[in-house]
Amino acid sequence: MKIYAFFALLVSLINLQENGQHFDKQAFYKIMSSGNLIQVDGQLISIKTVSLPDREAYEGALLMKKAGLIENKLTKLSLFKNGKLELENIIFKNSENCEFRLLRLIIQENAPKVLGYNKQIDEDCLLIKKAFRGSTVILQNIILDYCKKSQKLILAGS
């Protein structure tokens, strides 16, 4: 298993170099929906190596996702808090950004209720619905895909 993990991480780093340090949003969201710790770690490394505006949003969401995949409770809580801080800071600076609200919604809907990270679900759903038509086609497809899994985000026609 450890050999597999090593090779999977190595392949993701090689792919990153071959892609000219390109950020692939669709791949990012696929990893966010997976339960694969190795892929999450690989994506975290990738994000740190690309020139990406507002990197904190993606990194924060991945840290919170990673927190849900590990066993150590202290590390789990620390990762979640650090990720939450990064994501909330970028949302504070860009409160109308549909994608950042989607990231927060994804985490809020899947985080354990005991964490209390579920207070902005309705607010985020409303903003996402309002901004949907003005979003890029790629983001629209990501949102429509997430609607299939979401308990709260429902768009007409999804």
Buried (B, 14 or more C-beta within 10 A) or exposed (E): EEEEBEEBBEEBBEBBEEEEEEBBBEBBBBBBBBEBBBBBBBBBEBBEEBEBEEBBBBBBBBBBBBBBBEEEEEEBEEBBBBBBEBBBEBBEEBEEBBBBBBBBBBBBBBBEEEBEBBEBBEEBBEBBBEBBEEBEEEBBBBBBBBBEEBEBBEBEEE
